[in-house]
Amino acid sequence: MLTRVRRWAGDGGLSTLLFLLPLLVVFGVFSWFPIVRAAVMSVQQTNLVTAPVFVGLENFETVFSDPLLWTAVRNTGWFALLALLFGYPIPLVAAVVMSEVRRWRGLYSALAYLPVVVPPVVAVLMWKFFYDARPEGVFNTMLAWVGIGPFSWLQSAATAMPSLVLEATWAAAGGTVIIYLAALLGVPPELYDAAEVDGAGVWRKVWHVTMPQLRGVLLVTLILQVIGTAQVFVEPFLFTGGGPANSTITVLLLIYDYAFASSLGGDYGAATALSLLLAAFLAVLSAVYFRLTRSWSTS
């Protein structure tokens, strides 16, 4: 055993460990310790001031018995579905179009990425101004030019969630566009040349050349978007506060309500219990997704 340790140290294992040690310490303190602390809090009743009281699975029972939980789950799923229908294809289409542009490609890339650098709170407040329900509101004024509207964008349960999805798509699409543009640079040009020789147009080249070459990237961005939309918080919190009539309350917003809202505030045990349930669901979903798509991403 001692010989193996000496051989490991002599082969550079010790120096590697020393270089990794700061990263492991930082990762452990700021990532794993909060996770372990949350797991402990999920079985406690605590206000983070007085001594915690062990309550077992009572916090999980409180979460599952809350009728708002299933409303939040349904709304989160609805947001994720709308975000996938609109927010997933738009960056791909934009990246393909921009890759075909011969001039000002850098400018278009910068403009596409610009919403990402806008602080989320500023972006939401700006769009909240656009969503003014009065006829003289920005969007209502634009729609009035073609004889449509006005709409109560954030005040109606039917339009509140699509309004949130529209802003979230605008805010996040730029980063995905840049990823797709970088991936498109790795597509061999001779594949496009061969497709042109065969008489393929732009869309046939996209379908038969671009899409297969981007398959791995598309699968990764899909699961990242699903995970991101399942944790949506900023938009419902700042736009509607979960309303109207709880039509935009999401799982993360419910966690916030458990911990900080005036009516439910201070229930940190239930908040951490629901956080762990969400984390476990996303972990299982990711594992199943990568298991099912492993062959697709490499074929």
C-alpha positions as CSV (number, residue, x, y, z in Angstrom):
1,M,0.0,0.0,0.0
2,L,2.8,2.4,0.9
3,T,4.6,1.6,-2.3
4,R,1.5,2.4,-4.3
5,V,1.1,5.7,-2.6
6,R,4.8,6.6,-3.2
7,R,4.4,5.6,-6.9
8,W,1.2,7.7,-7.1
9,A,3.0,10.7,-5.6
10,G,6.1,10.2,-7.8
11,D,3.9,10.1,-11.0
12,G,2.5,13.6,-10.3
13,G,-0.5,12.7,-8.3
14,L,0.5,14.8,-5.3
15,S,1.1,17.9,-7.3
16,T,-2.1,17.4,-9.1
17,L,-4.0,17.1,-5.8
18,L,-2.3,20.3,-4.5
19,F,-3.4,22.2,-7.6
20,L,-6.9,20.9,-7.3
21,L,-7.2,21.5,-3.5
22,P,-8.2,25.2,-3.7
23,L,-10.9,24.4,-6.3
24,L,-12.2,21.5,-4.2
25,V,-12.3,23.7,-1.0
26,V,-14.1,26.5,-2.8
27,F,-16.5,24.1,-4.5
28,G,-17.2,22.3,-1.2
29,V,-17.8,25.4,0.8
30,F,-20.0,27.2,-1.8
31,S,-21.7,24.3,-3.5
32,W,-21.8,21.1,-1.4
33,F,-22.1,22.6,2.0
34,P,-25.3,24.6,1.1
35,I,-26.8,21.4,-0.4
36,V,-26.0,19.4,2.8
37,R,-27.3,22.3,4.9
38,A,-30.6,22.4,2.9
39,A,-31.0,18.6,3.4
40,V,-30.7,19.1,7.1
41,M,-33.1,22.1,7.2
42,S,-35.7,20.1,5.3
43,V,-36.3,17.9,8.3
44,Q,-36.2,20.8,10.8
45,Q,-38.5,23.6,11.9
46,T,-36.4,26.7,12.1
47,N,-36.5,30.4,11.7
48,L,-32.7,30.7,11.4
49,V,-32.5,32.4,14.8
50,T,-33.7,30.1,17.5
51,A,-32.5,26.5,17.9
52,P,-34.0,24.2,15.2
53,V,-36.4,21.5,16.1
54,F,-36.3,18.1,14.3
55,V,-39.7,17.3,12.7
56,G,-38.8,14.5,10.4
57,L,-40.9,14.4,7.2
58,E,-43.4,16.9,8.4
59,N,-42.1,19.6,6.1
60,F,-42.6,17.3,3.0
61,E,-46.1,16.5,4.2
62,T,-46.8,20.2,4.4
63,V,-45.6,20.8,0.9
64,F,-47.6,17.9,-0.6
65,S,-50.8,18.9,1.2
66,D,-50.5,22.5,-0.1
67,P,-53.0,23.0,-3.0
68,L,-50.8,25.7,-4.4
69,L,-48.1,23.2,-5.1
70,W,-49.9,21.5,-7.9
71,T,-50.9,24.9,-9.3
72,A,-47.3,26.0,-9.2
73,V,-46.2,22.7,-10.9
74,R,-48.8,23.1,-13.6
75,N,-47.9,26.8,-14.2
76,T,-44.2,25.9,-14.3
77,G,-44.9,23.1,-16.9
78,W,-47.0,25.5,-18.9
79,F,-44.2,28.1,-18.9
80,A,-41.6,25.5,-19.9
81,L,-43.8,24.2,-22.8
82,L,-44.4,27.7,-24.1
83,A,-40.7,28.5,-23.7
84,L,-39.7,25.4,-25.7
85,L,-42.3,26.1,-28.5
86,F,-41.1,29.7,-29.0
87,G,-37.7,30.1,-27.2
88,Y,-36.0,26.9,-28.5
89,P,-36.4,27.3,-32.3
90,I,-36.0,31.1,-32.5
91,P,-32.2,31.1,-31.5
92,L,-31.5,28.3,-34.0
93,V,-33.3,30.1,-36.9
94,A,-31.6,33.4,-36.0
95,A,-28.2,31.7,-35.9
96,V,-28.7,30.0,-39.3
97,V,-29.8,33.2,-40.9
98,M,-26.9,35.2,-39.4
99,S,-24.4,32.6,-40.6
100,E,-25.6,33.1,-44.1
101,V,-25.1,36.8,-43.9
102,R,-21.9,37.9,-45.6
103,R,-21.7,41.4,-44.2
104,W,-22.2,42.9,-40.7
105,R,-22.2,39.5,-39.1
106,G,-20.4,40.8,-36.0
107,L,-22.9,43.6,-35.6
108,Y,-25.8,41.2,-35.8
109,S,-24.2,39.0,-33.3
110,A,-23.7,41.9,-30.9
111,L,-27.3,43.0,-31.3
112,A,-28.5,39.4,-30.7
113,Y,-26.5,39.2,-27.5
114,L,-27.4,42.7,-26.3
115,P,-30.5,41.6,-24.3
116,V,-28.3,39.1,-22.3
117,V,-26.2,41.9,-20.9
118,V,-29.2,43.9,-19.8
119,P,-29.8,43.3,-16.0
120,P,-32.8,41.1,-15.6
121,V,-34.6,43.5,-13.3
122,V,-34.1,46.4,-15.8
123,A,-35.3,44.2,-18.6
124,V,-38.5,43.2,-16.7
125,L,-39.3,46.8,-15.7
126,M,-38.8,47.9,-19.3
127,W,-41.1,45.2,-20.6
128,K,-43.6,45.9,-17.8
129,F,-43.8,49.5,-19.2
130,F,-44.4,48.0,-22.7
131,Y,-47.1,45.8,-21.3
132,D,-49.2,48.7,-20.1
133,A,-52.8,47.6,-20.5
134,R,-54.1,51.0,-21.4
135,P,-54.8,51.7,-25.1
136,E,-51.8,54.1,-25.2
137,G,-49.5,51.4,-23.9
138,V,-46.5,50.6,-26.2
139,F,-47.7,47.2,-27.4
140,N,-51.3,48.1,-27.5
141,T,-50.5,51.2,-29.6
142,M,-48.5,49.1,-32.1
143,L,-51.3,46.5,-32.3
144,A,-53.9,49.3,-32.8
145,W,-52.1,50.2,-36.0
146,V,-53.4,47.0,-37.5
147,G,-56.8,47.1,-35.7
148,I,-56.0,44.6,-32.9
149,G,-56.4,45.0,-29.1
150,P,-56.0,46.5,-26.6
151,F,-55.0,43.6,-24.4
152,S,-54.6,43.3,-20.6
153,W,-51.3,41.7,-20.9
154,L,-50.4,41.0,-17.3
155,Q,-53.8,41.5,-15.8
156,S,-55.5,38.6,-17.6
157,A,-54.9,35.0,-16.6
158,A,-55.1,34.0,-20.3
159,T,-52.3,36.3,-21.5
160,A,-50.1,36.7,-18.4
161,M,-48.0,33.6,-18.8
162,P,-47.4,34.0,-22.6
163,S,-46.4,37.6,-21.8
164,L,-43.8,36.3,-19.4
165,V,-42.5,33.8,-21.9
166,L,-42.2,36.5,-24.6
167,E,-39.9,38.6,-22.4
168,A,-37.9,35.6,-21.1
169,T,-37.3,34.4,-24.7
170,W,-36.1,37.9,-25.7
171,A,-33.8,38.1,-22.7
172,A,-32.2,34.6,-23.0
173,A,-32.1,33.9,-26.7
174,G,-28.9,35.8,-27.4
175,G,-26.6,33.5,-25.4
176,T,-28.0,30.4,-27.3
177,V,-27.6,32.2,-30.6
178,I,-23.9,32.7,-29.9
179,I,-23.5,29.0,-29.0
180,Y,-25.2,28.0,-32.3
181,L,-23.0,30.4,-34.3
182,A,-19.9,28.9,-32.7
183,A,-21.1,25.4,-33.5
184,L,-21.9,26.4,-37.1
185,L,-18.2,27.4,-37.6
186,G,-17.3,23.8,-36.9
187,V,-19.4,22.4,-39.8
188,P,-17.1,21.4,-42.7
189,P,-17.7,23.8,-45.6
190,E,-17.3,20.9,-48.1
191,L,-20.6,19.5,-46.9
192,Y,-22.4,22.6,-48.0
193,D,-20.4,22.6,-51.3
194,A,-21.5,19.0,-51.9
195,A,-25.1,19.9,-51.1
196,E,-25.0,22.8,-53.6
197,V,-23.6,20.5,-56.3
198,D,-26.6,18.3,-55.6
199,G,-28.9,21.3,-56.2
200,A,-29.9,21.8,-52.5
201,G,-31.4,25.1,-51.6
202,V,-30.9,26.9,-48.3
203,W,-33.5,25.1,-46.3
204,R,-32.5,21.7,-47.6
205,K,-28.9,22.4,-46.6
206,V,-30.1,23.4,-43.2
207,W,-32.2,20.2,-42.8
208,H,-29.7,17.7,-44.3
209,V,-26.4,19.3,-43.3
210,T,-26.7,21.9,-40.5
211,M,-29.2,20.0,-38.3
212,P,-27.3,16.7,-38.2
213,Q,-24.0,18.5,-37.5
214,L,-25.6,20.4,-34.6
215,R,-27.4,17.4,-33.1
216,G,-25.2,17.2,-30.0
217,V,-25.4,20.9,-29.3
218,L,-29.1,21.0,-29.8
219,L,-29.6,18.2,-27.3
220,V,-27.5,19.9,-24.7
221,T,-29.2,23.3,-25.1
222,L,-32.6,21.5,-24.9
223,I,-32.0,20.0,-21.5
224,L,-30.4,23.3,-20.3
225,Q,-33.5,25.2,-21.4
226,V,-35.8,22.7,-19.6
227,I,-33.8,23.1,-16.4
228,G,-33.7,26.8,-16.7
229,T,-37.5,27.2,-17.3
230,A,-38.2,24.8,-14.4
231,Q,-36.5,27.3,-12.2
232,V,-38.1,30.5,-13.5
233,F,-38.5,33.1,-10.8
234,V,-37.5,36.6,-11.9
235,E,-40.3,37.1,-14.5
236,P,-43.3,36.0,-12.4
237,F,-41.9,37.7,-9.2
238,L,-41.4,41.1,-10.8
239,F,-44.2,41.1,-13.4
240,T,-47.2,39.6,-11.6
241,G,-46.1,38.4,-8.2
242,G,-47.8,35.0,-9.1
243,G,-51.1,36.6,-10.2
244,P,-53.6,37.2,-11.5
245,A,-55.4,34.5,-9.4
246,N,-52.2,32.4,-9.0
247,S,-52.0,31.9,-12.8
248,T,-48.3,32.7,-12.9
249,I,-47.1,31.3,-9.6
250,T,-44.2,28.9,-10.2
251,V,-42.4,26.4,-8.0
252,L,-39.5,28.8,-7.3
253,L,-41.9,31.5,-6.5
254,L,-43.8,29.2,-4.1
255,I,-40.4,28.4,-2.4
256,Y,-39.9,32.2,-2.0
257,D,-43.4,32.5,-0.5
258,Y,-42.7,29.8,2.0
259,A,-39.6,31.5,3.2
260,F,-40.3,35.2,2.9
261,A,-43.8,36.1,1.9
262,S,-45.9,37.8,4.6
263,S,-48.7,35.2,4.6
264,L,-46.5,32.1,4.7
265,G,-43.1,33.6,5.6
266,G,-40.7,32.0,7.9
267,D,-41.4,28.4,7.0
268,Y,-37.8,27.7,5.9
269,G,-38.2,24.0,6.5
270,A,-41.0,23.7,3.9
271,A,-39.0,26.0,1.5
272,T,-35.9,23.8,1.6
273,A,-38.0,20.6,1.4
274,L,-39.6,21.9,-1.8
275,S,-36.2,23.0,-3.1
276,L,-34.9,19.5,-2.6
277,L,-37.9,18.0,-4.4
278,L,-37.3,20.3,-7.3
279,A,-33.6,19.5,-7.4
280,A,-34.3,15.8,-7.2
281,F,-36.8,16.0,-10.1
282,L,-34.4,17.9,-12.3
283,A,-31.6,15.5,-11.5
284,V,-33.7,12.4,-12.4
285,L,-35.0,14.2,-15.5
286,S,-31.5,15.1,-16.7
287,A,-30.2,11.5,-16.0
288,V,-33.1,10.0,-18.0
289,Y,-32.7,12.5,-20.8
290,F,-29.0,11.9,-21.3
291,R,-29.6,8.2,-21.1
292,L,-32.2,8.3,-23.8
293,T,-30.3,10.7,-26.1
294,R,-26.8,9.3,-25.7
295,S,-26.9,7.4,-29.0
296,W,-28.6,10.3,-30.8
297,S,-25.9,12.8,-29.9
298,T,-23.1,10.6,-31.2
299,S,-24.8,9.0,-34.2
